[in-house]
Amino acid sequence: MRSNLAKRVVTPHPSPPVLDANSSSAKVSPERFWGSYRPQVYFGMKTRSPHSIVTGMMWMRQFAEMDVNLRHTCEQGDRLHGYGWLMHDGLTFGVQEIRDGDLTLTTEFVKRMGGDHGGDWTWRITAKQHSSAPQAPVISLMFYAAADTQGSLEAHVEERNRLASITGFSEELGNFKITFRKPVTGELSSAKYASYNYLQTVSPGLEKLTEIVKYSLNRRFVYSPPSGEKRHYIAVDTYRPPHNQQKPADPRKESAFVVHQVTVQTPFQIEVLFESGSFHTRPNQLVASVMTQELERRKAEFEAKFEKIFGLQSRGFSQTHIRFGKAALSNMLGGMGHFYGQSVVQSAYNEYPLLYPPGALFTAVPSRSFFPRGFLWDEGFHQLLLSKWDPQVTRESIGHWLDLINMEGWIPREQILGDEALSKVPAEFVVQRNENANPPTLFLALQELIEQLSSNPEKWDSQPTLPFLRRLYPRLKTWFEWYNTTQTGPLPHSYRWRGRDRDTNLFLNPKTLTSGLDDYPRASHPSADERHVDLHCWMALSSGIMASVARLLGEPHQDYERTHQVLSDNNLLNELHWSEQLRAYSDFGNHTQAVSLQQEKVYVPPGQPRHQFPVARLVRSVRRAPKLQYVNALGYVSLFPFLLHVLTPDSPKLEHILRDMRDPDKLWTPYGLRSLSKSDPLYMKRNTEHDPPYWRGPIWINLNYLAVRALHHYSNVEGPHREKAAALYEELRTNIVNNVYRQYAETGYIWEQYSDNTGRGQGSHPFTGWSSLTLLIMAEQY
Ligand code: 6A9
């Protein structure tokens, strides 16, 4: 019995998967086979396969003060002045700009369909110097192809060290050829002086590519342009593993890895072509002026579609605002990744963590540098934007996520799939526990798909939604049931997030990572007596969408309908969550406000030197015992009944909510709504000495998006608060758009959160996950 229970956490859901096993293959979906699905590198492409041949680019500056400044995976530590997609349609092309010191690299790709393996593509890299320094920088670009346990690569060298092309074969790509063209200054100019080097070796895994290149660098090469001094430069030579790495690699993982290095002075332009062997009817090569024409055509199509969908021009936005809007969309599309691997999971019935069944995930990522992987509740927000551009992307993303559900109805919250993803995560964050939820925001994205379907059922791109929902439905039911049974609270129709930190003595307020709002204040003493108002509202929303989906499919919907009605009952909500004292909605639990972090007392015997004893750490001191009561923290959580439209338009509570929102001593700032009231005792308080405030003041765009959307909603329905909502809508919308835009213009990035004090972007960057919802706010699409 016990062993059966222990297996449940890693047993897949029994219903047929939403996506056929070959749905991402070159045969079934050729136009989405190749893509920039490696958001964790500055520039690279792969196919939507479990073990794709990957291609990518590294670069470094020669003769620089800093010795080796190799760039490859997106790292905040590289301190680039900005990088990201300016245009990307998620399908056929992309244009990215990278600013590294005074160097600007433009990386463009265009795909061309043909043959049976996803067709061809061409990259064009344009390098320019930004400043007017006397010496134009000399740059090395390192283009590479690497296999991942399958497929072969063969290097073709001409003229001494110049790797002219790579030919290769893999099951999914068939035969292919990658050609490295020589650098030119412009499309019509002839070749310019360059030095060439290459590396041909094997890698034990894709996460090791940077290291292999680093350990193969040698400065014995001489750069000697016709009209200049001879200088030694750094280039790939032979790979010599560091001494401490004598461990023999797993031979099954050893895969071909080939690097082409070209060293050349700016300005220059280089093209790299991938040609599929099965493409026999290719009219010409996608290079030079043909490439330029293709790019221009794609850009024009992109512009037209962008304006048609988001209408920024017709809303009177400036050209710079429009460019920002395009970047927001393009980075979310260009941040789509395809991952494959196994989560590490644990249930109460496992002594040790287990490996989840291997699975694929096609998903957007919150941040290319800091968290280039899938996060469950982030994805619902991502798809709110992407569904406007390409609902097929949304169906495929949701399909992939729901195909990762186990027989219990649980989906791991953070998806760390494959060695590359794993290499970015500290060990203590890897294991995912099956008691733990994350807000079911995918229902928000489903709601959007359903609305598109009902508003325009004939539209070609919403037609596949109905068959999609039909396949999704058995899994969706189990997913909803999982929340509705495992996350229930102490009273009927109440809910409680699981997975709160138990080590109460170490944290000012134990975190609730599962809610997505990490350190947002909850009951000071986690217990089974808690009830959480945000989760109540998520369940009200989800049951409503379940009812709509069931109705659309002609399935029994009465139970969902009833649940939705009960959870939306404003009287019940008030009984469970309205705090008269706070005059706001609130969590309830075993709670005291009388807590603070204090230096732990360290006993030093008289006469002993102080420094021989451990440094006192901060621990929580509780001055008054907790009791069952409302938590009375005012912030995002108190807004949920409004944010998710659970309140009826005539609810008298709306008046309080709108007033608190507009109050600068509480939630209002000139840059958006802050996460926690300025008057709350935990406002901007650290949780431990190492843990700065996160959801305790700063402005987050996902919830600001919901707030603007809710204001829009309440200003469009009859009710006593309609005008107030309309006025706030205009103000809040303007504040958010202006600030996120201004920060982007000033810093080159879209950020994880914004300071409530100065509006400055902070946290990880680029963060083009939900912060990109600013575009929907500009476009007034909710
Ligand atoms: C820790 C550090 C290289 C935190 O956007 C993803 C999530 C959100 O879902 C959540 O609501 N972020 C928010 O509170 C970022 C979580 C990052 C955890 C990774 C490991 C990696 O160091």
Boltz pocket constraint, residues with backbone or C-beta under 6 A from the ligand:
constraints:
  - pocket:
      binder: B
      contacts: [[A, 366], [A, 369], [A, 370], [A, 371], [A, 375], [A, 377], [A, 378], [A, 424], [A, 425], [A, 426], [A, 429], [A, 513], [A, 516], [A, 517], [A, 518], [A, 769]]
      max_distance: 6.0
